[in-house]
Amino acid sequence: MSRKADAIASFVASHDKLMLVEVRRARGSAPREAGAFMLVSETEQYGTIGGGQLEFQMIAEARRYLSSGTEHAELAIALGPGIGQCCGGNVDIGFALWGGADSDDLLARIAAEQAALSPVYVFGAGHVGLALAAALKPLPIRVILVDTRAEQLAAAEAEIETRLTPVPEAEVRKAPPGAAFIAVTHDHALDFLITGAALGRADAFYVGMIGSRTKRAQFRRWYFDNGGDARKLAALVCPIGDSGVEDKRPEVIAALTVAEIIVKMHKEPSNWATKTQALETAKGDG
């Protein structure tokens, strides 16, 4: 079961009655896309359909339906002054008591989405690696934290997938197409081996290595001494998170690196972007 499915299962198990509230259709400017959902109980909620007055009012509607025993409903909402929002678009919001066909369809969709996500391999569970994994965790990607040290992997947040291996670079070769690779280990030589292996893959979505311009120059010499290709080297991002911000705290490096990945995901053609667009299209057609 995926992390998202686990969270939903936990929320469902802790409530007797839930209403599934979902954006069925979105036209024009809207807070969220078709497929966005939340689960609403008498006192709590999981997920979001965009916040603001729309969400506030739909939570109230969901609780009214729970109280009245309503199992299904749909509302067409104009996102204008009438509800205190100025988006200008329109949304159709569906309501369904949790436990029926709508719930099954949602879980199946989530399973398909999670299976289609391309992974980001973070090599090194030190301060920066742990911060990177934590920063990537909420995003629509699969995060895999790799290290040779069990005690370091044990420090990762519980929801993060970890791999303990004596040969981290072997994980690069086993990774599925369209993966991203970030080397932030405690050992420059190991960073070089991992990065060299990642550059050897024609399908890598992103290849990054922590360091400085001096380290990049050292890697360049090592890479060419070991038969490297200048065209492949051009794909390397090193230093990662190099935006001109002179702040070396792990959390800052992680935030800047995640921003690089997100921008690349949306601006450059890739296997990953194709998957993401296909999933969004499927949501809209639903």
C-alpha positions as a Markdown table, in Angstrom:
| # | Residue | x | y | z |
|---|---|---|---|---|
| 1 | Met | 0.0 | 0.0 | 0.0 |
| 2 | Ser | 1.3 | 3.5 | -0.8 |
| 3 | Arg | 1.9 | 6.2 | 1.7 |
| 4 | Lys | -1.2 | 8.1 | 0.6 |
| 5 | Ala | -3.4 | 5.0 | 0.7 |
| 6 | Asp | -2.0 | 4.3 | 4.2 |
| 7 | Ala | -2.9 | 7.8 | 5.4 |
| 8 | Ile | -6.4 | 7.4 | 4.0 |
| 9 | Ala | -6.9 | 4.0 | 5.5 |
| 10 | Ser | -5.8 | 5.4 | 8.9 |
| 11 | Phe | -8.2 | 8.3 | 8.7 |
| 12 | Val | -11.1 | 6.1 | 7.6 |
| 13 | Ala | -10.4 | 3.6 | 10.4 |
| 14 | Ser | -10.7 | 6.4 | 13.0 |
| 15 | His | -14.1 | 7.6 | 12.0 |
| 16 | Asp | -17.5 | 5.9 | 11.9 |
| 17 | Lys | -19.0 | 8.0 | 9.0 |
| 18 | Leu | -17.2 | 10.0 | 6.3 |
| 19 | Met | -18.3 | 12.0 | 3.3 |
| 20 | Leu | -16.0 | 12.0 | 0.2 |
| 21 | Val | -16.0 | 15.5 | -1.3 |
| 22 | Glu | -14.5 | 15.7 | -4.8 |
| 23 | Val | -14.0 | 18.2 | -7.5 |
| 24 | Arg | -15.8 | 16.5 | -10.4 |
| 25 | Arg | -15.2 | 19.2 | -12.9 |
| 26 | Ala | -13.4 | 22.6 | -13.0 |
| 27 | Arg | -13.8 | 25.3 | -15.6 |
| 28 | Gly | -11.9 | 28.5 | -15.8 |
| 29 | Ser | -9.9 | 29.7 | -12.8 |
| 30 | Ala | -10.4 | 27.3 | -9.8 |
| 31 | Pro | -8.5 | 26.6 | -6.6 |
| 32 | Arg | -8.0 | 22.9 | -7.5 |
| 33 | Glu | -8.2 | 20.6 | -10.5 |
| 34 | Ala | -10.8 | 17.9 | -11.2 |
| 35 | Gly | -10.0 | 14.9 | -9.0 |
| 36 | Ala | -8.9 | 16.9 | -6.0 |
| 37 | Phe | -10.7 | 15.5 | -2.9 |
| 38 | Met | -11.1 | 15.6 | 0.8 |
| 39 | Leu | -12.7 | 13.3 | 3.4 |
| 40 | Val | -14.9 | 15.0 | 5.9 |
| 41 | Ser | -16.1 | 13.6 | 9.3 |
| 42 | Glu | -18.3 | 15.3 | 11.8 |
| 43 | Thr | -15.2 | 16.9 | 13.4 |
| 44 | Glu | -12.2 | 16.5 | 11.1 |
| 45 | Gln | -11.0 | 16.4 | 7.5 |
| 46 | Tyr | -8.3 | 14.8 | 5.4 |
| 47 | Gly | -7.1 | 16.4 | 2.2 |
| 48 | Thr | -8.2 | 19.6 | 0.5 |
| 49 | Ile | -10.1 | 21.0 | -2.5 |
| 50 | Gly | -8.3 | 24.3 | -2.4 |
| 51 | Gly | -9.1 | 26.0 | 0.8 |
| 52 | Gly | -10.8 | 29.3 | 1.2 |
| 53 | Gln | -14.5 | 29.9 | 1.3 |
| 54 | Leu | -15.2 | 27.1 | -1.2 |
| 55 | Glu | -13.7 | 24.5 | 1.0 |
| 56 | Phe | -15.2 | 26.0 | 4.2 |
| 57 | Gln | -18.7 | 25.9 | 2.7 |
| 58 | Met | -18.3 | 22.4 | 1.2 |
| 59 | Ile | -17.2 | 21.0 | 4.6 |
| 60 | Ala | -20.4 | 22.5 | 6.1 |
| 61 | Glu | -22.4 | 20.9 | 3.3 |
| 62 | Ala | -20.7 | 17.5 | 3.8 |
| 63 | Arg | -21.5 | 17.6 | 7.5 |
| 64 | Arg | -25.1 | 18.5 | 6.8 |
| 65 | Tyr | -25.3 | 15.5 | 4.5 |
| 66 | Leu | -23.8 | 13.3 | 7.1 |
| 67 | Ser | -26.4 | 14.4 | 9.7 |
| 68 | Ser | -29.3 | 13.9 | 7.3 |
| 69 | Gly | -28.2 | 10.6 | 6.0 |
| 70 | Thr | -27.7 | 11.8 | 2.4 |
| 71 | Glu | -25.5 | 9.3 | 0.5 |
| 72 | His | -25.0 | 11.2 | -2.8 |
| 73 | Ala | -25.2 | 14.9 | -3.9 |
| 74 | Glu | -23.6 | 17.2 | -6.4 |
| 75 | Leu | -23.4 | 21.0 | -6.4 |
| 76 | Ala | -22.4 | 23.4 | -9.2 |
| 77 | Ile | -20.6 | 26.4 | -7.7 |
| 78 | Ala | -19.7 | 29.7 | -9.3 |
| 79 | Leu | -16.5 | 31.0 | -7.8 |
| 80 | Gly | -17.6 | 34.6 | -7.4 |
| 81 | Pro | -18.8 | 37.1 | -4.8 |
| 82 | Gly | -21.7 | 34.9 | -3.9 |
| 83 | Ile | -19.4 | 32.6 | -1.9 |
| 84 | Gly | -16.7 | 35.1 | -1.1 |
| 85 | Gln | -14.2 | 34.0 | -3.7 |
| 86 | Cys | -13.0 | 35.9 | -6.8 |
| 87 | Cys | -11.4 | 33.1 | -8.9 |
| 88 | Gly | -14.1 | 33.6 | -11.6 |
| 89 | Gly | -14.4 | 29.9 | -12.6 |
| 90 | Asn | -16.9 | 27.2 | -11.9 |
| 91 | Val | -16.6 | 23.8 | -10.2 |
| 92 | Asp | -18.9 | 20.8 | -9.8 |
| 93 | Ile | -18.5 | 19.3 | -6.4 |
| 94 | Gly | -19.6 | 15.7 | -5.8 |
| 95 | Phe | -20.5 | 14.2 | -2.4 |
| 96 | Ala | -20.6 | 10.5 | -1.6 |
| 97 | Leu | -20.9 | 8.6 | 1.6 |
| 98 | Trp | -17.6 | 6.7 | 2.1 |
| 99 | Gly | -17.8 | 3.0 | 1.6 |
| 100 | Gly | -19.5 | 2.8 | -1.8 |
| 101 | Ala | -18.4 | 2.6 | -5.5 |
| 102 | Asp | -17.1 | 6.2 | -5.4 |
| 103 | Ser | -14.7 | 5.2 | -2.6 |
| 104 | Asp | -13.5 | 2.2 | -4.5 |
| 105 | Asp | -12.9 | 4.3 | -7.6 |
| 106 | Leu | -10.9 | 6.9 | -5.6 |
| 107 | Leu | -8.7 | 4.2 | -4.1 |
| 108 | Ala | -8.1 | 2.6 | -7.5 |
| 109 | Arg | -7.2 | 5.9 | -8.9 |
| 110 | Ile | -4.7 | 6.7 | -6.1 |
| 111 | Ala | -3.1 | 3.2 | -6.6 |
| 112 | Ala | -2.7 | 3.9 | -10.3 |
| 113 | Glu | -1.2 | 7.3 | -9.6 |
| 114 | Gln | 1.3 | 6.1 | -7.1 |
| 115 | Ala | 2.3 | 3.2 | -9.4 |
| 116 | Ala | 3.0 | 5.7 | -12.2 |
| 117 | Leu | 5.2 | 8.0 | -10.1 |
| 118 | Ser | 8.9 | 8.1 | -11.1 |
| 119 | Pro | 11.3 | 7.8 | -8.2 |
| 120 | Val | 13.9 | 10.3 | -6.9 |
| 121 | Tyr | 16.8 | 8.4 | -5.4 |
| 122 | Val | 18.6 | 10.3 | -2.7 |
| 123 | Phe | 22.0 | 8.7 | -2.0 |
| 124 | Gly | 23.2 | 9.5 | 1.5 |
| 125 | Ala | 21.2 | 9.7 | 4.7 |
| 126 | Gly | 23.3 | 12.4 | 6.3 |
| 127 | His | 21.9 | 15.9 | 7.3 |
| 128 | Val | 21.3 | 17.0 | 3.7 |
| 129 | Gly | 20.0 | 13.6 | 2.5 |
| 130 | Leu | 17.5 | 13.4 | 5.4 |
| 131 | Ala | 16.4 | 17.0 | 4.7 |
| 132 | Leu | 16.0 | 16.3 | 1.0 |
| 133 | Ala | 13.9 | 13.2 | 1.6 |
| 134 | Ala | 11.7 | 15.1 | 4.0 |
| 135 | Ala | 11.2 | 18.0 | 1.6 |
| 136 | Leu | 10.4 | 15.6 | -1.3 |
| 137 | Lys | 8.0 | 13.5 | 0.7 |
| 138 | Pro | 4.8 | 15.6 | 0.2 |
| 139 | Leu | 5.3 | 15.9 | -3.5 |
| 140 | Pro | 3.8 | 13.7 | -6.3 |
| 141 | Ile | 7.0 | 11.6 | -6.5 |
| 142 | Arg | 8.4 | 8.4 | -5.0 |
| 143 | Val | 11.3 | 9.2 | -2.7 |
| 144 | Ile | 13.9 | 6.4 | -2.1 |
| 145 | Leu | 16.7 | 7.1 | 0.4 |
| 146 | Val | 19.8 | 5.0 | -0.1 |
| 147 | Asp | 22.8 | 4.5 | 2.2 |
| 148 | Thr | 25.3 | 1.9 | 3.3 |
| 149 | Arg | 24.7 | 2.7 | 7.0 |
| 150 | Ala | 21.7 | 1.2 | 8.7 |
| 151 | Glu | 21.9 | 3.6 | 11.6 |
| 152 | Gln | 21.7 | 6.6 | 9.3 |
| 153 | Leu | 18.6 | 5.2 | 7.5 |
| 154 | Ala | 17.0 | 4.6 | 10.8 |
| 155 | Ala | 16.9 | 8.4 | 11.3 |
| 156 | Ala | 14.6 | 8.9 | 8.3 |
| 157 | Glu | 11.0 | 9.7 | 8.8 |
| 158 | Ala | 8.8 | 6.6 | 9.0 |
| 159 | Glu | 7.0 | 7.2 | 5.7 |
| 160 | Ile | 10.1 | 7.4 | 3.6 |
| 161 | Glu | 11.2 | 4.4 | 1.6 |
| 162 | Thr | 14.8 | 3.4 | 2.4 |
| 163 | Arg | 17.4 | 1.0 | 0.8 |
| 164 | Leu | 20.3 | -0.4 | 2.7 |
| 165 | Thr | 23.0 | -1.6 | 0.3 |
| 166 | Pro | 26.8 | -2.0 | 0.4 |
| 167 | Val | 26.9 | -0.9 | -3.3 |
| 168 | Pro | 24.8 | 2.2 | -3.8 |
| 169 | Glu | 25.7 | 2.7 | -7.4 |
| 170 | Ala | 24.1 | -0.6 | -8.2 |
| 171 | Glu | 20.8 | 1.0 | -7.3 |
| 172 | Val | 21.3 | 3.4 | -10.1 |
| 173 | Arg | 21.5 | 0.6 | -12.6 |
| 174 | Lys | 18.4 | -1.1 | -11.3 |
| 175 | Ala | 16.2 | 2.0 | -11.2 |
| 176 | Pro | 13.3 | 2.2 | -13.6 |
| 177 | Pro | 13.3 | 4.6 | -16.6 |
| 178 | Gly | 12.8 | 8.3 | -15.9 |
| 179 | Ala | 14.2 | 8.3 | -12.4 |
| 180 | Ala | 16.1 | 11.2 | -10.8 |
| 181 | Phe | 19.4 | 10.7 | -8.9 |
| 182 | Ile | 20.9 | 13.0 | -6.2 |
| 183 | Ala | 24.3 | 12.1 | -4.6 |
| 184 | Val | 24.8 | 13.6 | -1.2 |
| 185 | Thr | 26.8 | 11.0 | 0.6 |
| 186 | His | 29.6 | 11.4 | 3.2 |
| 187 | Asp | 32.3 | 10.2 | 0.7 |
| 188 | His | 33.4 | 12.2 | -2.5 |
| 189 | Ala | 34.6 | 9.0 | -4.2 |
| 190 | Leu | 31.1 | 7.4 | -3.6 |
| 191 | Asp | 29.4 | 10.5 | -4.9 |
| 192 | Phe | 31.6 | 10.2 | -8.1 |
| 193 | Leu | 30.7 | 6.5 | -8.6 |
| 194 | Ile | 26.9 | 7.2 | -8.1 |
| 195 | Thr | 26.9 | 10.3 | -10.4 |
| 196 | Gly | 29.0 | 8.6 | -13.1 |
| 197 | Ala | 26.5 | 5.7 | -13.1 |
| 198 | Ala | 23.6 | 8.1 | -13.3 |
| 199 | Leu | 25.1 | 10.0 | -16.2 |
| 200 | Gly | 25.5 | 6.7 | -18.0 |
| 201 | Arg | 21.8 | 6.3 | -18.2 |
| 202 | Ala | 20.2 | 8.0 | -21.2 |
| 203 | Asp | 16.8 | 8.1 | -19.4 |
| 204 | Ala | 17.7 | 9.9 | -16.2 |
| 205 | Phe | 15.3 | 12.7 | -15.5 |
| 206 | Tyr | 17.7 | 14.6 | -13.2 |
| 207 | Val | 21.3 | 14.0 | -12.0 |
| 208 | Gly | 22.5 | 16.1 | -9.1 |
| 209 | Met | 25.5 | 16.1 | -6.8 |
| 210 | Ile | 26.2 | 18.1 | -3.7 |
| 211 | Gly | 29.4 | 20.1 | -3.7 |
| 212 | Ser | 31.2 | 23.1 | -5.0 |
| 213 | Arg | 32.6 | 24.2 | -8.3 |
| 214 | Thr | 35.9 | 22.8 | -7.2 |
| 215 | Lys | 34.2 | 19.4 | -6.6 |
| 216 | Arg | 32.6 | 19.6 | -10.0 |
| 217 | Ala | 36.0 | 20.2 | -11.6 |
| 218 | Gln | 37.4 | 17.3 | -9.7 |
| 219 | Phe | 34.5 | 15.1 | -10.8 |
| 220 | Arg | 35.0 | 16.2 | -14.4 |
| 221 | Arg | 38.6 | 15.0 | -14.4 |
| 222 | Trp | 37.6 | 11.7 | -12.8 |
| 223 | Tyr | 34.8 | 11.3 | -15.2 |
| 224 | Phe | 36.9 | 11.8 | -18.3 |
| 225 | Asp | 39.7 | 9.6 | -16.9 |
| 226 | Asn | 37.1 | 6.9 | -16.7 |
| 227 | Gly | 35.7 | 7.2 | -20.2 |
| 228 | Gly | 33.1 | 9.9 | -19.6 |
| 229 | Asp | 31.1 | 11.6 | -22.3 |
| 230 | Ala | 31.1 | 15.5 | -22.5 |
| 231 | Arg | 27.5 | 15.5 | -23.8 |
| 232 | Lys | 26.3 | 13.5 | -20.8 |
| 233 | Leu | 28.3 | 15.6 | -18.4 |
| 234 | Ala | 26.4 | 18.7 | -19.5 |
| 235 | Ala | 23.3 | 17.2 | -17.8 |
| 236 | Leu | 24.9 | 17.2 | -14.3 |
| 237 | Val | 23.6 | 19.6 | -11.7 |
| 238 | Cys | 26.5 | 20.4 | -9.4 |
| 239 | Pro | 26.3 | 22.2 | -7.0 |
| 240 | Ile | 22.7 | 21.3 | -6.4 |
| 241 | Gly | 20.5 | 24.1 | -5.3 |
| 242 | Asp | 22.9 | 26.6 | -6.7 |
| 243 | Ser | 20.6 | 29.7 | -6.9 |
| 244 | Gly | 23.0 | 32.3 | -5.5 |
| 245 | Val | 21.6 | 31.9 | -1.9 |
| 246 | Glu | 24.6 | 31.7 | 0.4 |
| 247 | Asp | 23.0 | 29.5 | 3.0 |
| 248 | Lys | 24.4 | 26.1 | 3.6 |
| 249 | Arg | 21.9 | 24.8 | 6.1 |
| 250 | Pro | 20.7 | 21.3 | 5.0 |
| 251 | Glu | 17.0 | 22.4 | 5.0 |
| 252 | Val | 17.8 | 25.4 | 2.7 |
| 253 | Ile | 19.9 | 23.3 | 0.3 |
| 254 | Ala | 17.0 | 20.8 | 0.3 |
| 255 | Ala | 14.4 | 23.4 | -0.5 |
| 256 | Leu | 16.5 | 24.9 | -3.3 |
| 257 | Thr | 17.2 | 21.5 | -4.8 |
| 258 | Val | 13.5 | 20.5 | -4.7 |
| 259 | Ala | 12.7 | 23.7 | -6.5 |
| 260 | Glu | 15.2 | 22.8 | -9.3 |
| 261 | Ile | 13.5 | 19.4 | -9.6 |
| 262 | Ile | 10.0 | 20.8 | -9.8 |
| 263 | Val | 10.9 | 23.4 | -12.4 |
| 264 | Lys | 12.6 | 20.7 | -14.5 |
| 265 | Met | 9.7 | 18.4 | -14.2 |
| 266 | His | 7.3 | 21.0 | -15.5 |
| 267 | Lys | 9.4 | 22.8 | -18.1 |
| 268 | Glu | 11.3 | 20.0 | -19.9 |
| 269 | Pro | 9.9 | 17.0 | -21.9 |
| 270 | Ser | 10.5 | 13.8 | -20.0 |
| 271 | Asn | 9.1 | 10.4 | -19.3 |
| 272 | Trp | 8.2 | 11.8 | -15.9 |
| 273 | Ala | 6.3 | 14.8 | -17.2 |
| 274 | Thr | 4.5 | 12.6 | -19.7 |
| 275 | Lys | 3.2 | 10.4 | -16.9 |
| 276 | Thr | 2.2 | 13.4 | -14.8 |
| 277 | Gln | 0.2 | 14.9 | -17.7 |
| 278 | Ala | -1.5 | 11.6 | -18.4 |
| 279 | Leu | -2.6 | 11.3 | -14.8 |
| 280 | Glu | -4.0 | 14.9 | -14.8 |
| 281 | Thr | -5.8 | 14.1 | -18.1 |
| 282 | Ala | -7.3 | 11.0 | -16.5 |
| 283 | Lys | -8.5 | 13.0 | -13.5 |
| 284 | Gly | -10.2 | 15.6 | -15.8 |
| 285 | Asp | -11.9 | 12.9 | -17.8 |
| 286 | Gly | -13.3 | 11.3 | -14.7 |
